[in-house]
Amino acid sequence: MSTGLIILLIVIAAVVVVGAAALAFRRTRRGGPSLKRRFGPEYERTVARHDGDAKAAERELTARVERHGDLRERPLDSESRERYAARWTAVQERFVDSPREAVAEADRLLAELAGVRGYPDGAHYEEQFAALSVHHADHVDGYRQVHRVSRAGTSGGASEAGAGTEEMRTALIGARALFDALTGPGTDAGRHHAASGTAGTADTTGASVADTAGDRSHARSHAPWALHRSRPKES
């Protein structure tokens, strides 16, 4: 082997090593701050789940981005938005009489809606949640709470009275943020509907349980646990 060839191989090897080191350095630099910006509160929750180990949390969050960062949400047409909005209203009305069933239905509804938008199937909750956290980091915690409370209910967890009902109410309120993000204006191809007032459908479903339940005395007895979002004024 000639001296020139040996020198060339050494140069190539050095370039490869330097390139790999530079790539690793860039990943290290952008990992913490970039992940914090991207995931917001979800970053802190993930660190907490790893007992304060930021590096382990960042490895998990980086893996989420690598698996789901290229996901493109499927459009949701106006008819589907209205149908889902009506189902969410029904969930809120049901909460008045059957909090546990309402929370379980909210869990199923979010899983179905996310699947329709192109996220992993709801039967694989962990993977679906991971994908949602990449694209809706500010809104996924409510879904986590609803799913946890729903699963606890099936195993004889929280009771439907006192703190149990309050916990379910809080979970349902939090889950509404993700529902709005998945059905809000701009999720369908016909964005002109939002300007013409179709987007108001989703807002209307934000009425409190007490409002959507009408004048029923039972709804008034549940006022401390009503979902406090007021109904838009009628024109």
Beta strands, then each sheet from edge to edge (+ up, - down):
end
